Amino acid sequence: MAKELIIENYIEIDGEDVLMDTLSEEKRAEIAILLQDTAMSYAGYKRVQIPG
C-alpha cells in the first residue's frame, strides 16, 4: 500500500510559523498579493495602484 504525500504550507508571521490552512480567506488573499508583489519586484515589476 502506497503512502499518501501530504504537503503543508507554513508562513512566518510575527516570528511564529503559521499553517496557511488555518488563516482566513481574506488573510490568505492579502498574503498572496504580498508574495506576488515581492516576487515580481525581483523581476523589475511594480504594482500600479489605480485610483477609484
Contacts in CASP RR format, 6 or more apart in sequence:
PFRMAT RR
TARGET T0000
AUTHOR 0000-0000-0000
METHOD contacts of the structure
MODEL  1
MAKELIIENYIEIDGEDVLMDTLSEEKRAEIAILLQDTAMSYAGYKRVQI
PG
8 19 0 8 1.000
8 20 0 8 1.000
8 21 0 8 1.000
9 19 0 8 1.000
9 20 0 8 1.000
9 21 0 8 1.000
10 17 0 8 1.000
10 18 0 8 1.000
10 19 0 8 1.000
10 20 0 8 1.000
11 17 0 8 1.000
11 18 0 8 1.000
11 20 0 8 1.000
11 31 0 8 1.000
12 18 0 8 1.000
20 28 0 8 1.000
20 31 0 8 1.000
23 31 0 8 1.000
37 47 0 8 1.000
40 46 0 8 1.000
40 47 0 8 1.000
END
